[in-house]
Amino acid sequence: MQKLYQAGNFVAAPVLTQTKFPDKTARNGTVREGSIDRPLLEMNRCFHRSSLACAILWIGATALAYAQAGSTSSGSLSVTMEVQSSISLEFVNNGSGVGYCQLTGSGTSSASLNLGIASMSGDTLDSENGGCVNWYTSGSSYNILNYVYVEVTETNSSSASFNLSAALASAPPTGVTWKFESMSGNLSTTSQTVATDVSYASAYGLQLAVTVANTVASGSIGAAIDFTATAN
């Protein structure tokens, strides 16, 4: 005989044949333990007692059997990346004495240089700058000279050298010019090459020259110079 069991949305239809032997059947019609294999007997008893309980027992036993089967699952992760070359520019102090005023912020990419106070006569030049400023007069103007050093390093690159360019962040006042001695003209707000084929990882010096006409009003003057290193 086939019996249908339903528990929630799960429908289970186990088929179980009850085997009776004339000489081993009890009065109540149940099968004795000796008349059938023990697992089948226990399941048969289960179905006589509770349909829902047997369905749950059968499902749990099946799930446990599969869980103990040692099933495995595997996957593969593919990882990619790109190596980017880079260069880094720093301003550094290198040298001392006249013409080598020290930077504030040496070893960084944002440094400052104080050239102190100067005049056509040069009366206060040495006392204000500790004797580091190199200066001279030329006709109706005077010039202040000082070395500025940059050091550029590279990583993840086959480049052997770099070119260096510079530009003023804003136009200087009338009567004041800024330049590096390696240049044929003056610095402007347009970027210009100031050095070529410079080696990495060594301090490279540029002599900065500031020219001030004797017509410039007294007061503070200054300039921000933007440098760019480009790998060759």
RAMO-V163069 format. One record per pair of residues at least 6 apart in sequence whose ideal C-beta (glycine too) atoms are under 8 Angstrom apart, sorted by the first residue. I is the first residue (numbers start at 1). J is the second residue. D is the distance in whole Angstrom. If there is no record, write none. Layout:
i: (I & I)
j: (J & J)
d: (D & D)
This chain:
i: (1 & 2 & 2 & 3 & 3 & 3 & 3 & 3 & 4 & 4 & 5 & 5 & 5 & 5 & 5 & 5 & 5 & 5 & 6 & 7 & 7 & 7 & 10 & 10 & 12 & 12 & 12 & 14 & 14 & 14 & 14 & 16 & 16 & 16 & 16 & 18 & 18 & 19 & 19 & 19 & 20 & 20 & 21 & 24 & 24 & 24 & 24 & 25 & 25 & 25 & 26 & 30 & 31 & 31 & 33 & 35 & 36 & 43 & 43 & 46 & 46 & 46 & 47 & 83 & 84 & 85 & 85 & 85 & 85 & 85 & 85 & 86 & 86 & 86 & 86 & 87 & 87 & 87 & 87 & 87 & 87 & 87 & 87 & 87 & 87 & 88 & 88 & 88 & 88 & 88 & 89 & 89 & 89 & 89 & 89 & 89 & 90 & 90 & 90 & 90 & 90 & 90 & 90 & 91 & 91 & 91 & 91 & 91 & 91 & 91 & 91 & 91 & 91 & 91 & 91 & 92 & 92 & 92 & 92 & 92 & 92 & 92 & 93 & 93 & 93 & 93 & 93 & 94 & 94 & 94 & 94 & 94 & 95 & 95 & 95 & 96 & 96 & 97 & 97 & 98 & 98 & 98 & 98 & 99 & 99 & 99 & 99 & 99 & 99 & 99 & 100 & 100 & 100 & 101 & 101 & 101 & 101 & 101 & 101 & 101 & 101 & 101 & 102 & 103 & 103 & 103 & 103 & 104 & 104 & 104 & 104 & 105 & 105 & 113 & 113 & 113 & 114 & 115 & 115 & 115 & 115 & 115 & 116 & 116 & 116 & 116 & 116 & 117 & 117 & 117 & 117 & 118 & 118 & 118 & 118 & 118 & 118 & 118 & 118 & 119 & 119 & 120 & 120 & 120 & 122 & 122 & 122 & 125 & 125 & 126 & 132 & 133 & 133 & 133 & 134 & 134 & 134 & 135 & 135 & 135 & 135 & 136 & 136 & 136 & 137 & 138 & 140 & 140 & 140 & 141 & 141 & 141 & 141 & 141 & 142 & 142 & 142 & 143 & 143 & 143 & 143 & 144 & 144 & 144 & 145 & 145 & 145 & 145 & 145 & 146 & 146 & 147 & 147 & 147 & 147 & 148 & 148 & 148 & 148 & 149 & 149 & 149 & 149 & 150 & 150 & 150 & 150 & 150 & 150 & 151 & 151 & 151 & 151 & 152 & 152 & 152 & 152 & 152 & 152 & 152 & 153 & 153 & 154 & 154 & 154 & 157 & 159 & 159 & 159 & 160 & 160 & 160 & 161 & 161 & 161 & 161 & 161 & 161 & 162 & 162 & 162 & 162 & 162 & 162 & 163 & 163 & 163 & 163 & 163 & 163 & 163 & 163 & 164 & 164 & 164 & 164 & 164 & 164 & 164 & 164 & 164 & 164 & 164 & 165 & 165 & 165 & 165 & 165 & 165 & 165 & 166 & 166 & 166 & 166 & 166 & 166 & 166 & 166 & 166 & 167 & 167 & 167 & 167 & 167 & 167 & 167 & 167 & 168 & 168 & 168 & 168 & 168 & 168 & 168 & 168 & 169 & 169 & 169 & 169 & 169 & 170 & 170 & 170 & 171 & 171 & 172 & 172 & 172 & 173 & 173 & 174 & 175 & 175 & 175 & 175 & 176 & 176 & 176 & 176 & 176 & 176 & 177 & 177 & 177 & 177 & 178 & 178 & 178 & 178 & 178 & 178 & 178 & 179 & 179 & 179 & 179 & 179 & 179 & 180 & 180 & 180 & 180 & 180 & 180 & 181 & 181 & 181 & 182 & 182 & 182 & 182 & 183 & 183 & 185 & 187 & 187 & 191 & 191 & 194 & 195 & 195 & 197 & 198 & 198 & 212)
j: (18 & 13 & 15 & 13 & 14 & 16 & 47 & 51 & 11 & 13 & 11 & 12 & 13 & 14 & 51 & 52 & 54 & 55 & 12 & 52 & 55 & 56 & 55 & 59 & 55 & 58 & 59 & 47 & 54 & 55 & 58 & 40 & 43 & 44 & 47 & 31 & 44 & 31 & 35 & 36 & 31 & 35 & 35 & 31 & 32 & 34 & 35 & 31 & 32 & 35 & 32 & 48 & 41 & 44 & 41 & 41 & 44 & 54 & 58 & 53 & 54 & 57 & 54 & 156 & 156 & 154 & 155 & 156 & 157 & 159 & 231 & 154 & 155 & 156 & 157 & 152 & 153 & 154 & 155 & 157 & 159 & 162 & 200 & 229 & 231 & 109 & 152 & 153 & 154 & 155 & 109 & 150 & 151 & 152 & 227 & 229 & 107 & 108 & 109 & 150 & 151 & 152 & 153 & 103 & 105 & 106 & 107 & 108 & 109 & 110 & 111 & 148 & 149 & 150 & 151 & 103 & 106 & 107 & 149 & 150 & 151 & 203 & 100 & 102 & 103 & 106 & 149 & 100 & 147 & 149 & 203 & 205 & 147 & 149 & 205 & 102 & 132 & 131 & 132 & 131 & 132 & 133 & 134 & 132 & 133 & 134 & 145 & 146 & 147 & 207 & 132 & 146 & 147 & 113 & 114 & 115 & 116 & 129 & 130 & 132 & 133 & 146 & 132 & 111 & 112 & 113 & 148 & 111 & 112 & 113 & 114 & 111 & 112 & 146 & 148 & 208 & 129 & 129 & 133 & 144 & 146 & 210 & 124 & 125 & 128 & 129 & 133 & 124 & 125 & 128 & 129 & 124 & 125 & 128 & 133 & 135 & 142 & 144 & 212 & 125 & 142 & 137 & 142 & 214 & 135 & 137 & 142 & 133 & 135 & 133 & 146 & 144 & 145 & 146 & 144 & 145 & 146 & 142 & 143 & 144 & 145 & 142 & 143 & 145 & 143 & 211 & 213 & 214 & 215 & 175 & 211 & 212 & 213 & 214 & 211 & 212 & 214 & 209 & 210 & 211 & 212 & 209 & 210 & 212 & 181 & 207 & 208 & 209 & 210 & 207 & 208 & 205 & 206 & 207 & 208 & 205 & 206 & 207 & 208 & 203 & 204 & 205 & 206 & 164 & 203 & 204 & 206 & 227 & 229 & 201 & 202 & 203 & 204 & 162 & 164 & 198 & 200 & 201 & 204 & 229 & 200 & 201 & 162 & 200 & 231 & 231 & 200 & 231 & 232 & 199 & 200 & 232 & 197 & 198 & 199 & 200 & 231 & 232 & 198 & 200 & 229 & 230 & 231 & 232 & 193 & 195 & 196 & 197 & 198 & 229 & 230 & 232 & 193 & 194 & 195 & 196 & 198 & 204 & 206 & 227 & 228 & 229 & 230 & 191 & 192 & 193 & 194 & 227 & 228 & 230 & 180 & 187 & 191 & 192 & 194 & 225 & 226 & 227 & 228 & 187 & 188 & 189 & 190 & 191 & 192 & 225 & 226 & 178 & 187 & 188 & 189 & 223 & 224 & 225 & 226 & 189 & 223 & 224 & 225 & 226 & 189 & 223 & 224 & 188 & 189 & 178 & 221 & 223 & 216 & 221 & 216 & 212 & 213 & 215 & 216 & 210 & 211 & 212 & 213 & 216 & 221 & 186 & 187 & 210 & 211 & 186 & 187 & 208 & 209 & 210 & 223 & 225 & 185 & 186 & 187 & 208 & 209 & 211 & 187 & 194 & 206 & 207 & 208 & 209 & 206 & 207 & 209 & 194 & 195 & 206 & 207 & 192 & 194 & 192 & 223 & 225 & 226 & 228 & 206 & 204 & 206 & 232 & 204 & 229 & 221)
d: (8 & 7 & 6 & 8 & 8 & 8 & 7 & 7 & 7 & 5 & 8 & 5 & 7 & 7 & 5 & 7 & 7 & 5 & 8 & 5 & 5 & 7 & 7 & 7 & 5 & 7 & 7 & 8 & 8 & 8 & 6 & 7 & 6 & 6 & 6 & 6 & 6 & 7 & 7 & 6 & 6 & 7 & 5 & 8 & 5 & 6 & 4 & 7 & 7 & 7 & 6 & 8 & 7 & 7 & 6 & 8 & 7 & 7 & 8 & 7 & 4 & 6 & 5 & 5 & 7 & 7 & 7 & 5 & 4 & 7 & 7 & 7 & 5 & 7 & 7 & 6 & 7 & 5 & 8 & 7 & 8 & 6 & 8 & 6 & 5 & 7 & 7 & 5 & 8 & 8 & 6 & 6 & 8 & 5 & 6 & 5 & 6 & 6 & 6 & 7 & 5 & 8 & 8 & 6 & 7 & 6 & 8 & 7 & 7 & 8 & 4 & 7 & 7 & 6 & 8 & 8 & 5 & 6 & 5 & 7 & 5 & 5 & 8 & 5 & 5 & 4 & 7 & 8 & 8 & 4 & 4 & 7 & 6 & 8 & 8 & 8 & 8 & 8 & 7 & 6 & 6 & 7 & 5 & 7 & 8 & 4 & 6 & 6 & 6 & 8 & 6 & 7 & 6 & 6 & 7 & 6 & 8 & 6 & 8 & 4 & 6 & 5 & 7 & 4 & 7 & 6 & 8 & 6 & 5 & 7 & 7 & 4 & 6 & 7 & 7 & 8 & 8 & 7 & 6 & 6 & 6 & 7 & 8 & 7 & 4 & 4 & 6 & 5 & 7 & 4 & 8 & 7 & 5 & 8 & 7 & 6 & 7 & 6 & 7 & 8 & 8 & 6 & 5 & 6 & 6 & 8 & 8 & 6 & 6 & 8 & 7 & 6 & 8 & 7 & 7 & 4 & 7 & 6 & 6 & 5 & 7 & 7 & 6 & 8 & 8 & 8 & 6 & 5 & 8 & 8 & 5 & 6 & 5 & 6 & 8 & 6 & 8 & 6 & 7 & 5 & 8 & 7 & 5 & 8 & 8 & 6 & 7 & 5 & 8 & 7 & 5 & 5 & 7 & 5 & 7 & 7 & 5 & 8 & 5 & 4 & 6 & 5 & 8 & 7 & 7 & 6 & 7 & 6 & 7 & 7 & 7 & 5 & 7 & 5 & 8 & 7 & 6 & 8 & 8 & 5 & 6 & 5 & 8 & 5 & 6 & 6 & 8 & 4 & 6 & 8 & 8 & 7 & 5 & 6 & 6 & 7 & 8 & 5 & 5 & 7 & 5 & 6 & 5 & 6 & 6 & 7 & 5 & 7 & 7 & 7 & 5 & 6 & 7 & 5 & 4 & 8 & 6 & 7 & 8 & 6 & 7 & 6 & 8 & 5 & 6 & 5 & 6 & 7 & 5 & 7 & 7 & 6 & 7 & 7 & 5 & 6 & 7 & 5 & 7 & 7 & 7 & 6 & 6 & 4 & 7 & 7 & 5 & 6 & 5 & 6 & 5 & 6 & 7 & 6 & 8 & 7 & 7 & 4 & 7 & 6 & 7 & 8 & 7 & 7 & 6 & 6 & 8 & 6 & 7 & 7 & 8 & 7 & 4 & 5 & 4 & 7 & 7 & 6 & 7 & 6 & 6 & 5 & 8 & 7 & 5 & 6 & 5 & 7 & 8 & 6 & 5 & 7 & 7 & 5 & 5 & 8 & 5 & 8 & 7 & 5 & 5 & 6 & 6 & 7 & 8 & 4 & 6 & 6 & 6 & 7 & 8 & 7 & 6 & 7 & 8 & 7 & 8 & 7 & 6 & 7 & 7 & 7 & 5 & 8 & 7)
